[in-house]
Amino acid sequence: MDDSPIEQVRLTVPSTDDPTLQVLTFRLWILGVPLCILQSVLLRIASFRQQFVYISPASIDIFLFGGCNLLARVLPNKVVRIPGTRWSFSLNPCSFNIKEHIAMSIFVNSVGSPGFYNITIAKIFYRKEIHILPALLLVISTQFLGFGFAGLFLKVFVDSPYMWWPNVIASISLYRALHEQDKRPKGGLSRYQFFFIVCAAIFAYSIIPAYFFQSVTALSFVCWIWKDSITAQQIGSGMNGLGVGSISLDWMTVTSFLGSPLVLPSFAIFNRLIGFIAVAYIIIPFSYWSNAFEARKFPLFSTNIYDSQGHKYNVSRILDSNTTVTFNQEAYDNYSKIYFTTSLIYSYAFILAQYTSSISQITLFYGRSLWQKFKRAYKDDDELDVHGRLMKQNYKSIPQWWFYSILLSMIGMAILVCEGFGGQIQLRYWEVLLACALVFLFLPLECVLEAIAGSGFTLDLLLEAIIGYLNPGKPLANMAFKLYGSEAYLLAVYTISNFKLSHYMKIPPKILFHLMRMQTNVKKNSLNPEWNEDVSFCLFDASQSLKLV
C-alpha cells in the first residue's frame, strides 16, 4: 500500500525519512541521564503524598526542547577522543532534531519501578523487612519481564498499519509543532506561535483550580442550599456524592472519566459516557437507597473497607504475626466480616466483567483478522505501509532472540527470587509461571484496544482474586503475583507504544532498544529499599483486603 490506511495517520505522520539525522548525541547523555534519575526519584517521592504529584510527558518534552536547543547553541563543535581507545565523539555534532528529541523523551519519561511499592507496603503495613538483594532482583525481573513480553508482539502491533495507537498520534503532533517551522500567514499565527499561546493559556487557567481557588473543582449548588441534609450532600456533592447540580470549572475533573477527549476516538468517548451514566446515576443510587449489602451503613462513594460497625477495617487485627504475615481465621471470626461500599462493589463487578467482555469482543470482531495478521507478520511484508517500508529499507530490525533471552532469563530470575532467600516473597515457582501465562493471554487484547480505541484495562483485580483463591492468607504472595502479572503487562504495553512512536518517526529500532534497556537500569539503580515509615500517603486501600481473605 502506498500510504497508511488510517486517515489520522496520513494527516499527522510524515511519510518521509532522513536517515542522516543523528539520534545518539552528547546532549542526550548529559541532559537525559540526570533527568531520568530525577524524574524516577520524584515519581517515587510523590507517590507518598495524598495529592499525587504528576509530571506529564508533555511538560518534560517542552523542557527538553528548550534545554537541548540551549545546549546546541552553547556547546562547542569539538571532537573528544576517549583515552586508550579509538573512540571519539563530538560535543555538538548537529542541530537539535526531532528524532533526538523523541529518543531523549522516551529515555527520560519513566513509568516507575513497580517492585518498589511491594517493598514499601511490606515494610510499612505488614512490618516485614525484605532483604536488599531479593528486593533488587524483584525490581529488575519485573522491569525486564515486561520488556521481554513486548518483543513477542512487536511485529503484529508495531509493523501492522492497522494498529495506529491514537495516543501516539497525539504525541507526534506535539513533536512536529515544536520542530517544524511553518510560514506565518499575514495577520495570523504560525503553528509554533499558536502552540505556545495555548500552553500559556492552559497553564494560567489550570493553576487557578489547582492552587489558588480549589473550590471551583466542584461547585455544588444543592449542598449550598440544603447544608444540613445528609441526603442532599450525597446527591449534590461533586467530591463525595453523585454530583447532581454540581458544576466543575476544573478541566482535569471534567475529563477524569476518560482522559483527554482530543485523543480518544468519538465512539470510545460515548461508550464510556453511556456506561458512566448508567452506573453512577442509576445502578449505584438504586442499590444504595434500597440498602442492598447493608449499603447505608457506609459512605456512598469510598474505596475504604469497613467493619460491621461502620468503622474503617483494622487489618492488623486479623494478621497472625509480624514475622509470618499470614491470615488468622479465629481473629477474623472474632472481629468482623469485611464490608465494601456500594460504589466499590459495582466497581469490582464491572472490572471483572471487562475481562470476559474484552475476550469476547476481540474474538468475535477481530479474532480471525488478528490471527491472519499474526501469521503473515512473520512470513511476508505484503501489508507494510510506507512507514514500514522506510523502516525496513533504512534500518536493521531487532533480532528476536534478544527479546527471547531477556524474557527467559527474567522468568528464571523471578523464580529464584520467589523460591530462594528463605521464601520472603511467599510466592511459588508455578505461581510465577501462571502470572506469565496470564500476561501472554491478555497482552494482545490490551494492545488491540489501545491501538484502536486509545484505552484499555488493567489486570489488578483479576490477579488478586486468582492468587487469593490459590494461595489464601498470604498478602505478600498476592502482591508479588500481581506485580509479575499486572505490572509486567503494563510495562509491555508501554514498551510497544514507544516502539510504535519510533516506527512512525523513523528512529532506528536497535538504538531505541538499547535506550530503553539503559533507562531501566538507571531507574533500577535509583531505587532505595530503606524507606522511612513516617510517610504521609497511605498505599493500603480496599484492594488489600483480597490479599488476606
C-alpha positions in Angstrom: 0.0 0.0 0.0 1.3 3.5 -0.9 0.3 5.2 2.4 -1.3 4.4 5.7 -4.9 3.1 5.6 -5.8 5.2 8.6 -6.8 8.8 7.9 -5.4 10.2 11.2 -2.0 8.7 10.4 -2.0 10.1 6.9 -2.7 13.6 8.2 -0.3 13.6 11.1 2.7 11.3 10.4 5.3 12.4 7.8 5.7 9.8 5.0 9.4 10.6 4.5 12.6 9.9 6.4 16.0 11.4 6.8 18.5 8.7 7.9 21.3 11.2 8.3 19.7 12.8 11.4 21.7 11.8 14.5 19.8 10.3 17.4 22.5 9.5 20.0 24.3 12.7 20.8 26.3 14.1 23.7 23.3 16.2 24.6 21.2 13.2 25.1 23.5 11.8 27.7 24.5 15.0 29.5 20.8 16.1 29.9 18.9 12.8 29.6 20.7 10.7 32.4 20.3 13.3 35.2 16.7 14.0 34.2 15.9 10.3 34.1 17.2 9.8 37.6 15.5 12.9 38.9 12.1 12.0 37.3 12.3 8.5 38.7 13.1 9.7 42.2 10.4 12.4 42.2 7.9 9.9 41.0 8.6 7.7 44.0 8.6 10.5 46.5 5.4 11.9 45.1 3.6 8.5 45.5 3.7 9.1 49.3 1.7 12.2 49.0 -2.1 12.1 49.4 -2.4 14.5 46.5 -0.2 12.7 43.9 2.2 15.0 42.0 2.3 14.0 38.4 4.8 15.3 35.9 3.3 14.9 32.4 5.4 13.7 29.5 4.4 16.8 27.6 5.9 19.0 30.3 9.2 17.1 30.1 9.1 17.3 26.3 8.8 21.1 26.4 11.6 21.3 28.9 13.8 19.0 26.8 13.1 21.2 23.7 14.3 24.3 25.5 17.3 22.7 27.2 18.6 20.9 24.2 18.3 23.9 21.9 20.3 25.9 24.5 23.0 23.2 24.6 23.1 23.2 20.8 23.9 26.9 20.9 26.3 26.8 23.8 28.4 23.6 23.4 31.4 23.9 21.1 31.7 21.8 18.0 34.7 19.9 19.3 35.7 16.2 18.9 36.7 14.5 22.1 38.8 11.3 22.0 38.5 8.7 24.7 42.0 7.9 26.1 43.3 4.4 25.3 40.7 3.7 22.7 39.9 4.7 19.1 36.5 6.0 20.1 35.6 9.6 19.8 32.5 11.8 19.9 31.6 15.4 19.1 30.2 17.7 21.9 27.9 19.3 19.4 27.6 17.2 16.2 24.5 18.8 14.8 21.5 20.9 15.5 18.8 19.6 17.7 16.4 17.5 15.7 13.0 15.8 16.1 14.5 12.2 16.3 16.9 13.2 19.0 14.0 14.8 20.9 11.8 11.7 20.7 14.6 9.4 21.7 15.5 11.6 24.7 11.8 11.8 25.8 11.5 8.0 25.7 14.7 7.7 27.7 13.7 10.3 30.4 10.0 9.6 30.8 9.6 6.9 33.4 6.8 4.5 34.4 8.5 3.9 37.8 9.8 0.7 39.4 6.7 -1.2 40.4 8.6 -3.5 42.7 9.2 -0.5 44.9 5.6 -0.5 46.0 5.7 -4.1 47.2 8.8 -3.4 49.3 7.2 -0.3 50.8 3.8 -1.9 51.6 5.6 -4.9 53.2 7.6 -2.7 55.5 5.0 0.0 56.4 1.8 -2.0 56.7 3.0 -5.6 57.4 6.2 -4.7 59.3 8.1 -7.2 57.1 11.6 -6.3 56.1 12.7 -7.7 52.6 16.4 -8.0 52.2 18.1 -5.7 49.8 19.2 -8.4 47.4 15.8 -10.1 46.8 14.3 -6.6 46.7 16.7 -5.5 44.0 16.1 -8.7 42.0 12.4 -8.2 42.3 12.6 -4.8 40.7 15.0 -6.0 37.9 12.9 -9.0 37.0 9.6 -7.1 36.8 11.0 -4.3 34.7 12.7 -6.6 32.1 9.9 -9.1 32.2 7.6 -6.6 30.6 10.3 -5.7 28.1 10.7 -9.3 27.1 6.9 -9.8 26.6 6.7 -6.7 24.4 9.2 -8.2 22.0 6.9 -11.1 21.3 4.2 -8.9 19.7 6.2 -6.1 18.0 5.6 -7.3 14.5 1.9 -7.5 15.0 1.2 -4.3 16.9 4.1 -2.1 15.6 4.6 -3.1 11.9 0.9 -3.5 11.2 -0.5 -0.3 9.6 -4.0 -1.0 11.1 -2.7 -0.8 14.6 -2.4 3.0 14.7 -2.4 3.9 18.5 -4.3 7.2 18.9 -2.2 8.3 21.9 1.0 8.0 19.8 -0.6 10.2 17.1 -1.2 13.0 19.6 2.5 12.9 20.7 3.6 13.1 17.1 1.5 16.3 16.7 3.3 17.8 19.6 6.8 17.0 18.3 6.0 18.3 14.8 4.6 21.5 16.2 7.8 22.1 18.1 10.3 21.2 15.4 8.6 22.1 12.0 8.7 25.8 11.3 5.9 26.9 9.0 5.5 30.3 7.4 3.2 32.6 9.4 0.3 33.8 7.3 -0.2 37.5 7.1 -2.2 38.7 10.1 -2.2 35.2 11.6 -0.2 32.9 13.8 2.2 30.2 12.9 1.7 26.7 14.3 4.6 27.2 16.6 3.3 30.5 18.0 -0.2 29.1 18.4 1.1 26.2 20.4 2.9 28.3 23.0 0.0 30.7 23.3 -2.3 27.8 24.0 0.2 26.4 26.5 0.4 29.7 28.4 -3.4 30.0 28.5 -3.8 26.4 29.7 -1.2 27.0 32.4 -2.8 30.2 33.6 -6.2 28.6 33.7 -5.2 25.3 35.3 -3.2 26.9 38.1 -6.4 28.5 39.5 -8.3 25.3 40.5 -5.1 23.5 41.4 -3.6 26.0 43.8 -5.4 29.4 44.1 -9.1 28.6 44.2 -9.6 24.9 44.6 -13.3 25.2 45.4 -14.1 25.7 41.7 -13.3 22.0 41.3 -16.8 21.2 42.3 -19.5 24.0 42.7 -22.3 22.1 44.4 -25.4 24.2 44.5 -27.6 21.5 46.1 -25.2 21.3 49.0 -25.2 25.1 49.4 -29.0 25.2 49.6 -29.5 22.2 52.0 -26.3 22.5 54.1 -27.5 20.3 57.0 -29.1 17.5 54.9 -27.0 14.3 54.6 -29.1 13.1 51.6 -28.6 16.4 49.9 -24.8 16.1 50.4 -24.9 12.6 48.9 -26.9 13.7 45.9 -25.3 17.1 45.2 -21.6 16.8 46.3 -19.2 16.7 43.4 -16.5 15.3 45.7 -18.2 12.5 47.7 -21.6 12.2 46.1 -23.5 11.9 42.8 -22.7 15.5 41.8 -26.3 16.2 40.7 -26.5 20.0 40.1 -22.7 20.3 40.6 -20.6 22.2 38.1 -16.9 21.9 37.7 -14.6 24.6 36.2 -11.5 22.3 36.5 -10.7 20.6 33.2 -9.0 17.7 34.9 -12.2 16.9 36.8 -14.4 17.3 33.8 -12.3 14.8 31.8 -11.3 12.5 34.7 -13.5 9.6 33.5 -11.8 9.4 30.0 -8.5 11.3 30.0 -8.0 13.6 27.0 -11.1 13.8 24.7 -8.9 15.2 22.0 -7.1 11.9 21.7 -9.7 9.2 22.0 -12.0 8.3 19.1 -15.6 9.5 19.5 -17.0 6.0 19.7 -14.8 5.3 22.7 -15.8 8.5 24.5 -19.6 7.9 24.0 -19.2 4.3 25.0 -17.6 5.4 28.3 -20.1 8.2 28.9 -23.1 5.9 28.5 -21.6 3.4 30.9 -20.7 6.1 33.4 -24.3 7.5 33.4 -25.9 4.0 33.8 -23.7 3.0 36.7 -23.2 6.3 38.6 -26.8 7.7 38.3 -29.0 4.6 38.0 -27.4 1.4 39.4 -25.5 2.8 42.4 -28.2 5.1 43.7 -30.9 2.4 43.4 -28.7 -0.1 45.3 -27.7 2.3 48.0 -31.1 3.7 48.9 -32.6 0.2 48.8 -30.0 -0.8 51.4 -28.5 -3.6 49.3 -25.5 -5.2 51.0 -26.3 -3.0 54.1 -25.1 -0.1 52.0 -26.5 2.7 54.1 -24.1 1.9 57.0 -21.3 3.2 54.9 -20.5 6.2 52.6 -21.9 6.3 49.1 -18.5 6.6 47.4 -15.4 5.4 49.1 -12.5 3.0 48.4 -12.0 2.1 52.1 -13.1 -1.2 53.6 -15.2 -1.3 56.8 -16.2 -3.5 59.7 -19.8 -4.3 60.9 -19.9 -1.2 63.0 -19.3 1.1 60.0 -15.7 1.9 61.1 -12.6 1.5 58.9 -11.4 -2.0 58.9 -8.3 -2.6 61.1 -6.4 -5.2 59.1 -3.7 -5.7 61.7 -6.3 -7.4 64.0 -6.6 -10.3 61.6 -2.9 -10.9 60.9 -1.1 -13.8 62.6 2.2 -12.0 63.5 4.7 -9.6 62.1 7.1 -12.4 61.1 4.8 -14.7 59.2 2.3 -12.1 57.9 -0.5 -14.7 57.4 -4.3 -14.6 57.9 -5.7 -15.6 61.3 -9.1 -17.1 60.8 -10.0 -17.1 64.5 -9.2 -13.4 64.9 -11.2 -12.7 61.8 -14.3 -14.5 63.2 -14.0 -12.6 66.5 -13.6 -9.2 64.8 -15.8 -8.7 61.8 -16.5 -9.5 58.2 -15.2 -7.1 55.6 -17.7 -4.7 54.1 -17.4 -2.7 50.9 -19.2 0.4 49.9 -21.8 0.2 47.1 -19.6 2.1 44.7 -16.7 -0.3 45.3 -18.8 -3.4 44.9 -20.0 -2.3 41.5 -16.6 -1.1 40.6 -15.1 -4.5 41.2 -18.1 -6.2 39.4 -17.6 -4.2 36.2 -13.8 -4.6 36.3 -14.2 -8.3 36.4 -16.8 -8.2 33.7 -14.4 -6.3 31.4 -12.1 -9.3 31.2 -14.6 -11.6 29.7 -16.2 -8.9 27.6 -12.8 -7.9 26.1 -12.1 -11.6 25.2 -15.5 -12.0 23.5 -15.3 -8.6 21.8 -11.8 -9.1 20.3 -12.5 -12.7 19.4 -15.8 -12.1 17.7 -15.0 -8.9 15.9 -11.2 -9.1 15.3 -10.2 -12.7 16.0 -9.9 -14.0 12.5 -8.2 -11.0 11.1 -5.8 -10.8 14.0 -4.8 -14.4 13.6 -4.2 -13.9 9.9 -2.1 -10.8 10.6 -0.1 -12.7 13.3 0.7 -15.5 10.9 1.6 -13.1 8.0 3.7 -10.8 10.2 6.4 -13.5 10.4 6.2 -14.7 6.8 5.9 -11.7 4.4 5.8 -7.9 4.3 2.9 -7.5 1.8 0.9 -5.4 4.3 3.6 -2.9 5.1 2.6 0.7 4.5 5.1 3.5 3.6 6.3 3.8 7.2 7.1 0.1 7.4 8.9 0.0 4.1 11.0 3.0 5.1 12.0 1.4 8.4 12.9 -1.9 6.6 14.8 -0.1 3.9 16.9 2.3 6.1 17.4 0.4 9.5 18.1 -3.1 10.7 15.4 -4.7 12.8 16.0 -6.1 16.3 16.8 -9.8 16.4 14.0 -11.7 18.1 16.5 -13.7 20.2 17.3 -10.5 22.1 13.8 -10.5 23.5 13.6 -14.2 24.0 16.8 -14.3 26.0 15.6 -11.4 28.2 12.2 -13.0 28.7 13.5 -16.4 29.7 16.3 -15.1 31.9 13.9 -12.8 33.8 11.4 -15.7 34.3 14.3 -17.6 35.8 15.3 -14.6 38.0 11.7 -14.3 39.2 11.6 -17.9 40.2 14.9 -17.5 42.0 13.5 -14.5 43.9 10.4 -16.4 45.0 11.9 -19.8 45.8 15.1 -18.6 47.3 16.0 -16.2 50.1 14.0 -18.0 52.7 10.7 -17.6 50.9 10.4 -13.9 51.9 8.1 -13.2 48.9 5.7 -16.1 49.8 5.3 -17.0 46.1 5.9 -20.3 44.5 7.5 -21.0 41.1 4.3 -22.3 39.5 2.5 -19.1 40.5 5.2 -17.1 38.7 4.6 -19.2 35.6 0.8 -18.7 35.9 1.3 -14.9 36.1 3.4 -15.0 32.9 0.7 -17.1 31.2 -2.0 -14.6 32.1 0.2 -11.8 30.7 0.7 -13.7 27.4 -3.1 -14.2 27.2 -4.3 -10.7 27.9 -1.5 -8.6 26.4 -2.7 -9.0 22.8 -6.2 -7.9 23.9 -4.9 -4.8 25.7 -2.8 -3.9 22.7 -5.7 -4.2 20.3 -7.8 -1.9 22.5 -5.0 0.6 22.9 -4.2 0.6 19.2 -7.7 1.0 18.0 -9.6 2.9 20.8 -6.8 4.5 22.8 -7.8 2.9 26.1 -7.5 -0.5 27.8 -7.7 -2.2 31.2 -5.5 -3.5 34.0 -5.3 -7.0 35.4 -5.0 -6.0 39.1 -8.3 -7.3 40.4 -8.3 -10.5 38.4 -4.8 -11.3 39.6 -5.6 -10.6 43.2 -8.7 -12.7 43.1 -6.9 -15.7 41.5 -3.9 -15.7 43.9 -6.2 -15.0 46.8 -8.0 -18.2 46.0 -4.9 -20.3 45.1 -2.7 -19.1 48.0 -5.1 -17.7 50.7 -3.9 -15.8 53.7 -0.5 -14.6 52.3 -0.6 -10.9 51.4 3.0 -10.7 50.2 2.4 -13.6 47.8 -0.7 -11.8 46.5 1.3 -8.6 45.9 4.2 -10.4 44.2 1.8 -12.3 41.9 0.0 -9.0 41.0 3.4 -7.4 40.4 4.6 -10.1 38.0 1.3 -10.1 36.2 -0.2 -6.7 36.1 3.0 -4.5 36.1 4.9 -6.7 33.6 1.7 -6.4 31.4 1.6 -2.6 31.7 5.3 -2.2 31.1 4.9 -4.4 27.9 2.2 -2.1 26.6 4.3 1.0 27.4 7.2 -0.5 25.5 5.2 -1.4 22.5 3.7 2.1 22.3 7.2 3.6 22.4 8.3 1.3 19.6 5.2 2.4 17.6 6.2 6.0 18.1 9.7 5.3 16.9 8.3 3.4 14.0 6.2 6.4 12.8 9.1 8.8 13.3 11.8 6.5 11.8 14.1 6.1 14.8 16.4 3.1 14.4 14.9 0.1 16.4 18.3 -1.1 17.8 19.0 2.4 19.2 15.6 2.5 20.9 16.1 -1.0 22.3 19.4 0.0 24.0 18.0 3.3 25.2 15.1 1.6 26.9 17.4 -1.0 28.4 19.6 1.7 29.8 16.6 3.6 31.1 15.5 0.5 33.0 19.0 0.2 34.6 19.1 3.8 35.6 15.6 3.6 37.2 16.5 0.4 39.0 19.8 1.8 40.4 18.0 4.8 41.8 15.8 2.5 44.0 16.4 2.9 47.7 14.8 0.0 49.6 15.4 1.6 53.0 12.3 3.9 53.4 11.2 5.8 56.4 7.9 4.5 57.9 6.7 8.1 58.7 5.1 8.8 55.4 2.0 10.9 54.6 0.4 8.7 51.9 -1.4 5.5 52.6 -0.8 3.0 49.9 -3.0 0.5 51.6 -6.5 0.6 50.1 -9.5 -1.6 49.6 -7.8 -4.0 47.2 -5.5 -5.1 50.0 -8.4 -7.0 51.6 -8.2 -9.6 48.8 -4.6 -10.3 49.8 -5.8 -11.6 53.2 -9.2 -13.1 52.7 
